[in-house]
Amino acid sequence: MTKSLNWTRKAFNRNIEFKDEKGSVVGIITFKLFDREIEAELYGKKFRFDVSGFVNKEVRVTDETINEVAKINLGFRSKAEAKLTNGEKYIWKRADFFMKQWELIHDLPFTDNDPVVVNYDRDRNFLNQEGKISILESGQDTDLLTLIGFFIGFYFLRRRSKAAIIGLGVAIS
């Protein structure tokens, strides 16, 4: 059974809200301006994403009791994979060049038929951004996986925006 969430980011706001089908706020993710720690919550479950590294970044994901629940490797050229502490591995993949869609895929051992567990899409209208999250598989780690896939997508979007601003500054000077 597919479950869906809507997300919204207002202009100049570092918070992104997640709403259920009824329009109730069920979560939030906060990207801080100068800090490498990102806080997220979905359905009452709280997580912290702590980014470290320079070119190939590693993200340590902890729960509210500061227990590590996952590690994310953010590679060069928008490649990423997440590994939960139980050993399960997930691959993040963008579906198009403009990053209007991306997905989180469960990398099952010994098979090439890896299922998509969460699908994301993004629309932009002037300064605001919004989109839909389709949760295709549910389980014990669904909330964590939903936030991991969203975090990775927005991490690459923010990195692309920063590069564009730097490029614009170089072109003007």
Phi and psi in degrees as a GROMACS rama.xvg file:
@    title "Ramachandran Plot"
@    xaxis  label "Phi"
@    yaxis  label "Psi"
@TYPE xy
-82.8014  132.423  THR-2
-115.449  142.324  LYS-3
-129.04  152.062  SER-4
-128.614  152.043  LEU-5
-110.837  146.197  ASN-6
-128.828  151.269  TRP-7
-141.587  136.987  THR-8
-129.109  115.294  ARG-9
-78.705  155.312  LYS-10
-56.5811  137.818  ALA-11
61.99  19.1661  PHE-12
-110.927  135.988  ASN-13
-90.5021  -2.91732  ARG-14
-98.6237  142.682  ASN-15
-121.863  126.656  ILE-16
-98.0551  143.064  GLU-17
-111.091  131.372  PHE-18
-124.862  145.6  LYS-19
-80.7647  -174.852  ASP-20
-63.0529  -24.1901  GLU-21
-87.2464  -5.80699  LYS-22
91.2166  6.26693  GLY-23
-82.0457  137.328  SER-24
-70.2401  122.507  VAL-25
-117.404  -2.54943  VAL-26
-174.353  170.815  GLY-27
-155.091  148.696  ILE-28
-130.982  135.422  ILE-29
-119.619  117.307  THR-30
-96.9324  111.017  PHE-31
-76.4554  153.137  LYS-32
-65.9242  -53.7255  LEU-33
-116.239  8.90099  PHE-34
-106.037  149.293  ASP-35
-93.0438  4.33891  ARG-36
-101.912  132.193  GLU-37
-118.152  132.533  ILE-38
-105.692  140.325  GLU-39
-142.639  149.994  ALA-40
-145.28  138.597  GLU-41
-146.178  123.471  LEU-42
51.3042  41.6038  TYR-43
82.679  -6.77775  GLY-44
-92.4321  124.65  LYS-45
-106.053  139.791  LYS-46
-138.325  155.842  PHE-47
-126.862  134.112  ARG-48
-109.391  116.914  PHE-49
-113.128  110.266  ASP-50
-89.3104  133.264  VAL-51
-140.091  160.611  SER-52
105.959  174.425  GLY-53
-114.101  -73.3109  PHE-54
-85.4347  -60.9545  VAL-55
-92.8513  107.3  ASN-56
-91.2738  148.844  LYS-57
-118.328  138.781  GLU-58
-118.786  123.952  VAL-59
-96.1143  123.84  ARG-60
-106.703  124.614  VAL-61
-122.708  155.817  THR-62
-89.8965  -173.728  ASP-63
-69.1125  -14.8831  GLU-64
-95.2837  11.2477  THR-65
65.5398  24.3044  ILE-66
-87.0772  134.027  ASN-67
-69.3  129.792  GLU-68
-115.28  -17.358  VAL-69
-165.635  161.096  ALA-70
-129.287  138.758  LYS-71
-118.797  132.369  ILE-72
-105.954  117.778  ASN-73
-100.992  106.655  LEU-74
-87.9218  179.42  GLY-75
-75.4346  151.774  PHE-76
62.659  44.2364  ARG-77
56.7213  44.3981  SER-78
-112.723  136.425  LYS-79
-152.577  149.164  ALA-80
-144.007  148.857  GLU-81
-121.889  142.159  ALA-82
-128.27  121.024  LYS-83
-77.3396  160.16  LEU-84
-66.2428  -18.5491  THR-85
-82.0284  1.37599  ASN-86
97.628  -11.0779  GLY-87
-68.8442  142.202  GLU-88
-118.919  139.866  LYS-89
-131.75  140.162  TYR-90
-110.129  133.527  ILE-91
-96.3228  136.338  TRP-92
-142.509  131.468  LYS-93
-86.7216  145.868  ARG-94
-94.4717  -17.8632  ALA-95
-149.212  165.203  ASP-96
-63.4489  -37.3309  PHE-97
-84.1575  2.84497  PHE-98
56.5492  43.3244  MET-99
-87.6148  -15.4396  LYS-100
-143.958  143.73  GLN-101
-153.026  168.943  TRP-102
-147.531  158.25  GLU-103
-113.621  125.07  LEU-104
-115.259  132.53  ILE-105
-79.4105  114.652  HIS-106
-84.6364  92.6913  ASP-107
-80.2427  138.585  LEU-108
-70.4965  147.528  PRO-109
64.0129  26.7595  PHE-110
-152.31  153.966  THR-111
-102.099  -0.0264377  ASP-112
-96.3186  67.6804  ASN-113
-83.7529  123.688  ASP-114
-79.3943  145.397  PRO-115
-77.6555  126.639  VAL-116
-99.9569  -31.4329  VAL-117
-141.299  136.23  VAL-118
-116.629  138.688  ASN-119
-126.879  144.08  TYR-120
-137.944  158.419  ASP-121
-139.672  133.965  ARG-122
-121.26  150.08  ASP-123
-125.511  127.552  ARG-124
-126.181  108.045  ASN-125
55.1372  -103.303  PHE-126
-101.578  -19.5893  LEU-127
-87.7138  155.932  ASN-128
-128.574  146.554  GLN-129
-153.865  166.399  GLU-130
-175.37  -171.138  GLY-131
-130.069  144.358  LYS-132
-118.275  123.945  ILE-133
-108.399  115.227  SER-134
-93.2754  109.488  ILE-135
-90.8642  -24.6272  LEU-136
-131.217  135.165  GLU-137
-116.104  152.112  SER-138
-173.439  -166.512  GLY-139
-61.8592  -35.5345  GLN-140
-103.023  18.9937  ASP-141
-57.6792  -46.4053  THR-142
-63.8129  -43.223  ASP-143
-61.6156  -47.6638  LEU-144
-63.6743  -38.9199  LEU-145
-59.9197  -45.187  THR-146
-70.4423  -36.8401  LEU-147
-61.3273  -50.107  ILE-148
-61.9225  -38.9216  GLY-149
-67.962  -45.0856  PHE-150
-56.1072  -47.5866  PHE-151
-61.5152  -47.1423  ILE-152
-57.7674  -46.373  GLY-153
-72.5594  -30.0485  PHE-154
-60.2114  -47.0659  TYR-155
-69.1961  -34.0528  PHE-156
-64.0129  -44.0038  LEU-157
-66.0351  -39.2496  ARG-158
-63.7181  -40.2622  ARG-159
-64.8667  -41.1343  ARG-160
-64.0203  -43.3568  SER-161
-62.1928  -41.7174  LYS-162
-64.0668  -38.5301  ALA-163
-65.4628  -39.6167  ALA-164
-66.8596  -42.7918  ILE-165
-64.0076  -42.7245  ILE-166
-62.6541  -38.2054  GLY-167
-65.9824  -40.2866  LEU-168
-63.7904  -40.0008  GLY-169
-67.4726  -40.5823  VAL-170
-67.0084  -33.089  ALA-171
-75.4008  -35.7654  ILE-172
